[in-house]
Amino acid sequence: MVDHRQSLSAVVGVAALGVTTVLLRAVGVTNHTTAALSYLLVVLFIAAAADLRLAAGASVLAAACFNFFFLPPVGQLTISDPHNWVALFAFLVVSIVASQLSASARARAREALDRRNELTRLFDLTRDILLTTEGAFSAIARHVARRFELDVLAICVPSPAGGWDVQHGGSAAPDLAAEDLDRAFAAASGAIEFDARTRAYGGHREVPSAAGTLTLVPVRIGTRAIGMLVTGGRPLEPGTRDAIAGIVAIAIERSDFLHEREGAELSRQRAELSSALLSSLSHDLRTPLTAIRTAISNLDSPGLAEDQRRDQARVASGQIDRLTRLFDEILDMARIDARSVRAQRAWTTPAEIIEAAVSHAAAAVAGRDVRVDARDDVAAEIDPRLAASALAHLLENAARYAPDGPINVRGWADGEGLRLEVSDAGPGLQIEELDRLFEPFYRGESVRQRVPGTGMGLAITRGLVTADGGRVWAENASPHGACFHIAIPAPTRPVAAAE
């Protein structure tokens, strides 16, 4: 591209000098000063468009034309008058100096434009890295190669197990030996010096390879080298390469900080869950244990009537059932946290799922008006045990927090899978709490004091449904109450066809 442009400039320059000569001869110009200024003007235009080499050549050619066509003896490359030698020499010097000044100004303008473009690329690269949160190394390498149009780009970081972790971002992978990386990294680990001329720190190395010369630049955090940046293909200034390495170092450090923050957030959440679990268990265990102890003490009383003994035995039995459910919930939460819940799919109808769930939650919904609308003409391939258990938790939740009004249960299967709904006529859900309903041990402010519970039921529901590949969500019903939805994507088929 550059050679073609220079060749075109040379042809245009020669043509311009030829046209100038023809015009001057055609109008009969004999004044030496007029001819010299005309040629000088053409040379200045050529110098503004071409490099110094072409401009100097145009100056020599213009001097030759000036000598041949306008200085006596005309038609010969000789000069009879000594004063014309001075004029010719002055013309040649002025042409060359003007060409050099024009070429120098153009080179400085081109250098300023290149630096502006490099700064723009660095700014865009910084913005790309600030938006990068996942796959840090590979994403950083791709961003650098794309922004600076590099065919070869690699980020090399020492591996804790030995060797190097290398992420490629360019279209070609560098065939770089580990020994070259080791030597460059060892040299970069020493004291660093700043070169004001190249605007870069020391430690840059050039290594020959099959893909051309590769440049190795230390990636430093402060004065400590943490890796090497390998570039090849498009040439870059040392200062630009060092700036890229600095941005890469910041990106790596930011990625490490993000991972540390995630770890700290997980630790904080575990601490909160542990505290909530201990607080919930201390309350929910103490209450039934106290009731059981009181009932057993009353049974030991010799003056207790038979019907009163039966009442106390029922109290103890009910509290034991409560403890059993509590321990079942704790075990379910532990299995969900350990990711040990596995789906075992079978063809099941929504009616069978709802029947099993109502049976499982019989104690909680005893005496309540449970209205079932279940289809049994289409079966879905899901885990019936997980779906029924999740639906049972929703039924128990509705019975606990909506003590008045009917509980409506709907179930059907369509082309997308199994759908289950549980709605009640209770006070509804707080809008600001919808996003946290399914968090472990979370209980709303409006029910925390008046309704006992552990806050594990809805979290277990989400865990069971997620293990079967589905999702669960809640919303307020119209005109009042809450509605919980379960959707499990699965293949479906008509029951009659299956039979």
C-alpha positions as CSV (number, residue, x, y, z in Angstrom):
1,M,0.0,0.0,0.0
2,V,2.8,2.4,1.0
3,D,5.0,1.5,-2.0
4,H,2.1,1.9,-4.4
5,R,1.3,5.4,-3.0
6,Q,5.0,6.5,-3.3
7,S,5.2,5.2,-6.9
8,L,2.0,7.1,-7.8
9,S,3.5,10.3,-6.1
10,A,6.6,9.9,-8.2
11,V,4.7,9.6,-11.4
12,V,2.5,12.6,-10.6
13,G,5.6,14.6,-9.6
14,V,7.4,13.9,-12.9
15,A,4.2,14.7,-14.8
16,A,3.8,18.0,-12.9
17,L,7.3,19.1,-13.8
18,G,6.8,18.1,-17.4
19,V,3.5,20.1,-17.6
20,T,5.2,23.1,-15.9
21,T,8.0,23.0,-18.5
22,V,5.6,22.8,-21.4
23,L,3.5,25.6,-20.1
24,L,6.5,27.9,-19.5
25,R,7.8,27.2,-22.9
26,A,4.4,27.6,-24.5
27,V,3.8,31.1,-23.1
28,G,7.4,32.1,-24.0
29,V,8.7,32.7,-20.4
30,T,12.4,33.8,-20.6
31,N,12.8,35.4,-17.2
32,H,14.9,33.1,-15.0
33,T,13.3,34.2,-11.8
34,T,9.8,33.4,-13.0
35,A,10.8,29.9,-14.2
36,A,12.7,29.2,-11.0
37,L,9.7,30.2,-8.8
38,S,7.4,28.1,-10.9
39,Y,9.6,25.0,-10.5
40,L,10.0,25.7,-6.8
41,L,6.2,25.9,-6.4
42,V,5.9,22.5,-8.0
43,V,8.6,21.0,-5.8
44,L,6.9,22.3,-2.7
45,F,3.6,20.6,-3.7
46,I,5.5,17.4,-4.3
47,A,7.3,17.7,-0.9
48,A,3.9,18.2,0.8
49,A,2.6,14.9,-0.7
50,A,5.6,12.6,-0.9
51,D,8.5,11.6,1.4
52,L,11.9,13.3,1.6
53,R,13.5,11.0,-1.0
54,L,11.0,11.8,-3.7
55,A,11.0,15.5,-2.8
56,A,14.8,15.6,-3.2
57,G,14.6,13.8,-6.5
58,A,12.0,16.2,-7.7
59,S,14.3,19.1,-6.6
60,V,17.2,17.7,-8.7
61,L,14.9,17.0,-11.7
62,A,13.5,20.6,-11.5
63,A,17.0,22.0,-11.3
64,A,18.0,20.0,-14.4
65,C,14.9,21.2,-16.3
66,F,15.6,24.8,-15.2
67,N,19.2,24.5,-16.5
68,F,18.3,22.7,-19.7
69,F,15.4,24.9,-20.9
70,F,16.0,28.3,-19.4
71,L,19.7,28.9,-18.6
72,P,21.9,29.7,-21.5
73,P,23.1,27.9,-23.4
74,V,19.5,26.6,-23.7
75,G,19.2,22.9,-24.7
76,Q,22.4,21.9,-23.0
77,L,23.2,20.9,-19.4
78,T,25.9,23.5,-19.2
79,I,26.0,27.1,-17.8
80,S,28.0,29.9,-19.5
81,D,27.4,32.7,-17.1
82,P,29.0,32.1,-13.6
83,H,26.1,34.1,-12.0
84,N,23.7,31.4,-13.3
85,W,25.7,28.8,-11.3
86,V,24.9,30.7,-8.2
87,A,21.2,30.9,-9.1
88,L,21.1,27.2,-10.0
89,F,22.8,26.2,-6.7
90,A,20.5,28.5,-4.7
91,F,17.4,27.0,-6.4
92,L,18.6,23.5,-5.7
93,V,19.3,24.3,-2.0
94,V,16.0,26.1,-1.5
95,S,14.2,23.2,-3.1
96,I,15.9,20.5,-1.0
97,V,15.5,22.5,2.3
98,A,11.8,23.2,1.6
99,S,11.3,19.5,0.7
100,Q,13.0,18.5,3.9
101,L,11.0,20.9,6.0
102,S,7.7,19.8,4.4
103,A,8.6,16.1,4.8
104,S,9.6,16.7,8.5
105,A,6.3,18.5,9.2
106,R,4.3,15.7,7.5
107,A,6.2,13.0,9.5
108,R,5.5,14.9,12.8
109,A,1.9,15.2,11.9
110,R,1.8,11.4,11.0
111,E,3.5,10.6,14.3
112,A,1.1,12.8,16.3
113,L,-1.8,11.0,14.5
114,D,-0.3,7.6,15.3
115,R,0.1,8.6,19.0
116,R,-3.5,9.8,19.1
117,N,-4.7,6.6,17.6
118,E,-2.6,4.6,20.1
119,L,-4.1,6.6,23.0
120,T,-7.6,5.9,21.6
121,R,-6.8,2.2,21.4
122,L,-5.4,2.3,25.0
123,F,-8.6,4.0,26.2
124,D,-10.8,1.5,24.3
125,L,-8.8,-1.3,25.8
126,T,-9.1,0.1,29.3
127,R,-12.9,0.3,28.8
128,D,-13.1,-3.3,27.5
129,I,-11.2,-4.5,30.5
130,L,-13.3,-2.6,33.0
131,L,-16.4,-4.4,31.4
132,T,-14.7,-7.8,31.6
133,T,-15.8,-9.9,34.6
134,E,-15.7,-13.5,33.3
135,G,-12.8,-15.4,31.7
136,A,-10.4,-12.7,32.5
137,F,-7.2,-14.0,30.8
138,S,-8.7,-15.1,27.6
139,A,-10.9,-12.0,27.3
140,I,-8.0,-9.7,28.0
141,A,-5.9,-11.4,25.3
142,R,-8.7,-11.1,22.8
143,H,-9.3,-7.4,23.6
144,V,-5.6,-6.5,23.2
145,A,-5.2,-8.3,19.9
146,R,-8.4,-6.8,18.5
147,R,-7.8,-3.2,19.6
148,F,-4.2,-3.1,18.3
149,E,-4.7,-5.4,15.3
150,L,-2.0,-7.8,16.4
151,D,-1.6,-11.1,14.6
152,V,0.4,-12.6,17.5
153,L,-0.6,-11.8,21.1
154,A,-0.1,-14.0,24.2
155,I,-0.3,-13.3,27.9
156,C,2.0,-15.7,29.8
157,V,1.7,-16.1,33.6
158,P,3.9,-18.5,35.7
159,S,1.8,-21.6,36.7
160,P,1.9,-22.6,40.4
161,A,2.5,-26.2,39.2
162,G,5.4,-25.1,37.1
163,G,5.6,-24.0,33.5
164,W,3.5,-21.2,32.0
165,D,-0.2,-20.6,31.6
166,V,-0.6,-19.0,28.2
167,Q,-3.6,-17.3,26.7
168,H,-3.6,-16.5,23.0
169,G,-5.6,-13.6,21.6
170,G,-4.3,-13.2,18.0
171,S,-5.0,-15.2,14.9
172,A,-1.6,-17.0,15.2
173,A,-0.1,-18.7,18.2
174,P,3.6,-17.8,18.8
175,D,6.1,-20.7,18.7
176,L,7.9,-19.5,21.8
177,A,10.1,-21.7,23.9
178,A,9.6,-21.8,27.7
179,E,13.3,-21.2,28.1
180,D,12.9,-17.8,26.4
181,L,10.1,-16.9,28.7
182,D,12.1,-18.0,31.7
183,R,15.1,-15.9,30.8
184,A,13.0,-12.8,30.0
185,F,11.0,-13.2,33.2
186,A,14.2,-13.6,35.3
187,A,15.7,-10.5,33.8
188,A,12.4,-8.6,34.4
189,S,12.4,-9.5,38.1
190,G,15.4,-7.3,38.8
191,A,15.6,-3.5,39.2
192,I,13.8,-1.6,36.5
193,E,14.8,1.6,34.8
194,F,12.8,4.1,32.8
195,D,13.9,5.2,29.4
196,A,12.7,8.7,28.7
197,R,13.4,8.5,25.0
198,T,11.2,5.4,24.4
199,R,8.8,6.3,27.3
200,A,9.1,2.7,28.5
201,Y,10.6,0.7,31.3
202,G,13.4,-1.8,30.8
203,G,13.1,-5.5,30.3
204,H,11.9,-5.6,26.7
205,R,13.3,-8.5,24.6
206,E,13.1,-9.5,21.0
207,V,13.1,-13.2,20.1
208,P,13.1,-14.6,16.6
209,S,10.4,-17.1,15.6
210,A,8.8,-18.7,12.6
211,A,6.1,-16.0,12.7
212,G,8.7,-13.2,12.7
213,T,10.3,-11.3,15.5
214,L,8.4,-11.5,18.8
215,T,8.7,-8.9,21.5
216,L,8.5,-9.9,25.1
217,V,7.4,-7.2,27.6
218,P,7.2,-7.7,31.4
219,V,3.8,-7.4,33.0
220,R,4.4,-5.7,36.3
221,I,2.3,-4.8,39.3
222,G,4.3,-2.0,40.9
223,T,7.9,-3.2,40.5
224,R,7.1,-6.9,40.7
225,A,6.9,-8.9,37.5
226,I,3.9,-11.3,37.3
227,G,4.0,-12.4,33.7
228,M,5.1,-11.6,30.2
229,L,3.2,-10.0,27.2
230,V,4.2,-11.4,23.8
231,T,3.4,-9.3,20.7
232,G,4.2,-9.8,17.1
233,G,3.0,-8.8,13.6
234,R,2.1,-5.1,13.7
235,P,5.0,-3.0,15.0
236,L,4.4,-1.0,18.2
237,E,6.4,1.6,19.9
238,P,8.1,0.5,23.2
239,G,6.1,3.0,25.1
240,T,2.9,1.6,23.7
241,R,3.9,-2.0,24.5
242,D,4.8,-1.0,28.0
243,A,1.4,0.8,28.4
244,I,-0.4,-2.3,27.2
245,A,1.5,-4.4,29.6
246,G,0.5,-2.0,32.4
247,I,-3.2,-2.3,31.5
248,V,-2.9,-6.1,31.4
249,A,-1.3,-6.1,34.9
250,I,-4.2,-3.9,36.2
251,A,-6.7,-6.3,34.5
252,I,-5.1,-9.3,36.1
253,E,-5.0,-7.7,39.5
254,R,-8.7,-6.6,39.1
255,S,-9.6,-10.2,38.2
256,D,-7.9,-11.4,41.4
257,F,-9.7,-8.8,43.4
258,L,-13.0,-9.9,42.0
259,H,-12.4,-13.5,42.8
260,E,-11.3,-12.5,46.4
261,R,-14.4,-10.4,46.7
262,E,-16.6,-13.3,45.6
263,G,-14.9,-15.5,48.1
264,A,-15.4,-13.0,50.9
265,E,-19.1,-12.6,49.9
266,L,-19.6,-16.3,50.0
267,S,-17.9,-16.5,53.4
268,R,-20.2,-13.7,54.6
269,Q,-23.3,-15.4,53.3
270,R,-22.2,-18.7,54.9
271,A,-21.7,-16.9,58.2
272,E,-25.2,-15.3,57.9
273,L,-26.7,-18.6,57.0
274,S,-25.0,-20.3,59.9
275,S,-26.2,-17.6,62.3
276,A,-29.7,-17.8,61.0
277,L,-29.7,-21.6,61.1
278,L,-28.5,-21.6,64.8
279,S,-31.1,-18.9,65.7
280,S,-33.9,-20.8,63.9
281,L,-33.0,-24.2,65.3
282,S,-32.5,-22.9,68.8
283,H,-36.1,-21.5,68.7
284,D,-37.8,-24.3,66.8
285,L,-36.1,-27.1,68.7
286,R,-36.6,-25.5,72.1
287,T,-40.4,-25.0,71.6
288,P,-41.4,-28.7,70.8
289,L,-38.9,-30.1,73.3
290,T,-40.4,-28.0,76.0
291,A,-43.9,-29.1,75.0
292,I,-42.8,-32.8,74.9
293,R,-41.2,-32.5,78.3
294,T,-44.3,-30.9,79.8
295,A,-46.6,-33.5,78.3
296,I,-44.4,-36.3,79.6
297,S,-44.4,-34.7,83.1
298,N,-48.1,-34.5,83.0
299,L,-48.4,-38.1,82.0
300,D,-46.5,-39.1,85.1
301,S,-49.1,-37.3,87.3
302,P,-51.2,-39.9,89.1
303,G,-54.3,-37.7,89.3
304,L,-54.5,-37.2,85.5
305,A,-57.8,-38.3,83.9
306,E,-57.8,-40.7,81.0
307,D,-59.0,-38.2,78.5
308,Q,-56.4,-35.7,79.7
309,R,-53.7,-38.4,79.3
310,R,-54.8,-38.9,75.7
311,D,-54.6,-35.1,75.1
312,Q,-51.1,-34.9,76.5
313,A,-50.1,-37.9,74.4
314,R,-51.5,-36.2,71.3
315,V,-49.5,-33.1,72.2
316,A,-46.3,-35.1,72.5
317,S,-47.0,-36.9,69.3
318,G,-47.7,-33.7,67.4
319,Q,-44.5,-32.1,68.7
320,I,-42.5,-35.2,67.7
321,D,-44.0,-34.9,64.2
322,R,-42.9,-31.3,64.2
323,L,-39.4,-32.2,65.1
324,T,-39.3,-34.9,62.5
325,R,-40.4,-32.4,59.8
326,L,-37.7,-30.0,61.0
327,F,-35.0,-32.6,60.8
328,D,-36.3,-33.6,57.3
329,E,-36.0,-30.0,56.2
330,I,-32.4,-29.8,57.6
331,L,-31.5,-33.0,55.7
332,D,-33.1,-31.7,52.5
333,M,-31.1,-28.4,52.8
334,A,-27.9,-30.3,53.4
335,R,-28.5,-32.4,50.3
336,I,-29.3,-29.4,48.2
337,D,-26.2,-27.5,49.5
338,A,-24.1,-30.5,48.7
339,R,-25.6,-30.8,45.2
340,S,-26.4,-34.4,45.9
341,V,-30.0,-34.3,44.7
342,R,-30.3,-36.2,41.4
343,A,-33.4,-36.3,39.3
344,Q,-34.8,-39.8,38.3
345,R,-37.3,-39.0,35.6
346,A,-40.4,-41.0,34.9
347,W,-43.7,-40.4,32.9
348,T,-46.1,-38.9,35.4
349,T,-49.4,-36.9,35.1
350,P,-50.0,-33.6,37.0
351,A,-52.9,-35.3,38.8
352,E,-50.5,-37.9,40.3
353,I,-48.1,-35.2,41.4
354,I,-50.8,-33.2,43.2
355,E,-52.3,-36.3,44.8
356,A,-48.9,-37.3,46.3
357,A,-48.2,-33.7,47.4
358,V,-51.6,-33.3,49.2
359,S,-51.0,-36.6,50.9
360,H,-47.5,-35.6,52.0
361,A,-48.8,-32.3,53.4
362,A,-52.0,-33.8,54.9
363,A,-51.1,-32.8,58.5
364,A,-50.5,-29.2,57.5
365,V,-53.7,-28.8,55.3
366,A,-56.0,-30.8,57.6
367,G,-59.3,-29.0,57.9
368,R,-58.5,-26.6,55.1
369,D,-60.5,-26.3,51.8
370,V,-58.0,-27.6,49.2
371,R,-59.4,-27.2,45.7
372,V,-57.6,-29.3,43.1
373,D,-57.8,-28.8,39.4
374,A,-55.4,-31.4,37.9
375,R,-55.2,-32.8,34.4
376,D,-54.5,-36.5,33.8
377,D,-54.7,-36.7,30.0
378,V,-51.0,-35.6,29.3
379,A,-48.0,-37.0,31.1
380,A,-44.6,-35.3,31.5
381,E,-41.2,-37.0,31.9
382,I,-40.0,-35.6,35.3
383,D,-38.9,-36.8,38.7
384,P,-42.3,-37.3,40.5
385,R,-40.6,-37.5,43.9
386,L,-38.9,-34.1,43.6
387,A,-42.0,-32.4,42.0
388,A,-44.4,-33.7,44.7
389,S,-42.1,-32.8,47.5
390,A,-41.6,-29.3,46.2
391,L,-45.4,-28.9,45.7
392,A,-46.0,-30.2,49.3
393,H,-43.8,-27.4,50.7
394,L,-45.8,-24.8,48.8
395,L,-49.0,-26.3,50.2
396,E,-47.6,-26.2,53.7
397,N,-46.5,-22.6,53.1
398,A,-50.0,-21.6,52.0
399,A,-51.6,-23.3,55.0
400,R,-49.2,-21.6,57.4
401,Y,-49.3,-18.0,56.1
402,A,-52.8,-17.9,54.7
403,P,-55.0,-19.3,57.5
404,D,-58.3,-18.2,56.0
405,G,-59.9,-19.1,52.7
406,P,-59.4,-21.9,50.2
407,I,-56.1,-23.2,48.8
408,N,-56.3,-23.7,45.0
409,V,-53.9,-26.2,43.4
410,R,-53.7,-26.5,39.6
411,G,-51.6,-28.8,37.4
412,W,-51.3,-29.4,33.7
413,A,-48.8,-30.4,31.1
414,D,-48.3,-28.8,27.7
415,G,-45.7,-28.7,25.0
416,E,-43.2,-26.9,27.3
417,G,-43.5,-29.4,30.2
418,L,-45.1,-29.6,33.6
419,R,-46.8,-26.6,35.2
420,L,-48.1,-26.4,38.8
421,E,-49.7,-23.5,40.7
422,V,-50.7,-23.0,44.4
423,S,-52.7,-19.9,45.2
424,D,-54.3,-18.8,48.5
425,A,-56.5,-16.0,49.8
426,G,-54.1,-14.6,52.3
427,P,-52.7,-11.1,52.7
428,G,-50.3,-11.5,49.8
429,L,-46.6,-10.8,49.4
430,Q,-44.6,-7.6,50.0
431,I,-43.3,-6.4,46.6
432,E,-39.9,-5.6,48.0
433,E,-39.5,-9.1,49.4
434,L,-40.4,-11.1,46.2
435,D,-36.7,-11.4,45.1
436,R,-35.7,-12.9,48.5
437,L,-38.6,-15.3,49.2
438,F,-36.6,-18.3,48.1
439,E,-33.4,-17.5,50.0
440,P,-32.5,-20.0,52.8
441,F,-33.8,-18.9,56.3
442,Y,-35.4,-15.7,54.9
443,R,-38.7,-14.8,56.4
444,G,-40.7,-11.6,55.7
445,E,-40.9,-8.8,58.3
446,S,-44.7,-9.0,58.4
447,V,-44.9,-12.7,59.4
448,R,-41.6,-13.2,61.3
449,Q,-43.1,-12.4,64.7
450,R,-46.6,-13.8,64.3
451,V,-46.0,-17.1,62.4
452,P,-43.5,-19.7,63.6
453,G,-41.1,-21.2,61.0
454,T,-37.5,-21.8,59.9
455,G,-37.5,-20.1,56.5
456,M,-36.3,-23.3,54.8
457,G,-39.5,-24.4,53.1
458,L,-39.3,-22.2,50.0
459,A,-35.5,-22.6,49.7
460,I,-36.0,-26.4,49.7
461,T,-38.7,-26.0,47.0
462,R,-36.4,-24.0,44.8
463,G,-33.6,-26.5,45.3
464,L,-35.8,-29.5,44.5
465,V,-37.2,-27.8,41.4
466,T,-33.8,-26.7,40.2
467,A,-32.5,-30.2,40.6
468,D,-35.2,-31.3,38.1
469,G,-34.2,-28.5,35.7
470,G,-37.2,-26.3,36.5
471,R,-37.8,-23.0,38.2
472,V,-40.2,-21.6,40.8
473,W,-41.4,-18.0,41.3
474,A,-44.1,-16.1,43.2
475,E,-46.4,-13.2,42.6
476,N,-49.5,-11.6,44.1
477,A,-52.8,-12.9,43.0
478,S,-55.9,-10.8,42.1
479,P,-57.7,-9.4,44.1
480,H,-55.6,-10.6,47.0
481,G,-53.5,-13.5,48.1
482,A,-50.3,-15.1,46.7
483,C,-49.7,-17.5,43.8
484,F,-46.6,-19.7,43.5
485,H,-45.7,-21.2,40.2
486,I,-43.5,-24.3,39.3
487,A,-42.4,-24.8,35.7
488,I,-40.3,-27.9,34.7
489,P,-39.4,-28.2,31.1
490,A,-39.8,-31.8,30.0
491,P,-41.1,-34.0,27.1
492,T,-44.8,-34.6,27.2
493,R,-47.1,-37.2,25.6
494,P,-50.9,-38.0,25.8
495,V,-51.7,-40.7,28.3
496,A,-54.0,-42.5,25.9
497,A,-51.3,-42.7,23.3
498,A,-48.9,-44.0,25.9
499,E,-51.4,-46.7,27.0
